[in-house]
């Protein structure tokens, strides 16, 4: 487990950050970019939890923990024995949650706006941040594992579906093309 006695180390003052193996990389390089976007997504999910239903909150709690696993995966170069990595079961769990939640929803008849209840709106915000994290992961190339990228892709899908679940009682906020011409 992690034990932090001091929060500041001054080691990053030169614009670098440490990876799990002790190596240092520029804070502007791919891995830290992904780690930052994942951290931001995790914070947005925490915000969504404040107004989410109990069922959605339980799902989001697990996701927040998994996002720390994903951050550790990204922060660990290849070849480190025993490294914490995103595994297929974590991705399969997301797919199961998507399927279960989607069964309760009516089919979409239009694109939907990222609006509605506070929980749904926060979930849409988290979804867009996860999409950025996924783009950052793709841009980082081989520095980010395939399973980590797959996890982010499924996570954004799940957040979309959960936003619809949180809006179910009031209904989706539909896009009306050309409504204000």
Buried (B, 14 or more C-beta within 10 A) or exposed (E): EEEEEEEEEEEEEEEBBEBBEEEEBEBEEBBBBBBBBBBBBBBBBBBBBEBBBEEBBEBBBEBBEBBBBBBBBBBBBEEEEEBBBBEEEBBEBBEEBBEEBBEEEEEEEEEBEBEBBEBBBBBBBBBBBBBBBBBBBBEBEEBBBEBBBBBBBBBBBBBBBBBBBBBBEEEBBBEEEEEEE
